[in-house]
Amino acid sequence: ICGELARWLTRWNFLDVEREPASYFEHCQLRPDIIATHPKTFQRYALDVTVVSPLQAKYLRRGQDQNGYAARAAEKWKLAHYKEAMAVEKPDERFIPIAIETFGRTGELAQ
């Protein structure tokens, strides 16, 4: 998924597309899957992809009533996980979690 996403970003003329950058953060072990720069705004993005199953016990009950619940929950978790590192080390860059459920539904931020 990450390779295909990186290829599409390149096709869409994003600049400096890099997969799994080794030293994105200096003071923590987090590493986004892709970093890229928007070709018109020059906004730098860090993207992290996760695939979740809505059939996992922690998502199953609420997922029955809310389509895409597992993907939204995974997005929220990723945002919280990266929040401090982005605020401290990369305050001018934007983090986007790409959450995809195993049956194909994506989170809101991936759309």
Buried (B, 14 or more C-beta within 10 A) or exposed (E): EBEEBBEEBEEEEBEEBBBEBEEBBEEEEBBBBBBBBBEEEEEBBBBBBBEBEBEEEEBEEEBEEEEBBBBBBBBBBBBEBBEEBBEEBBEEBEBBBBBBBEEEBBBEBBE
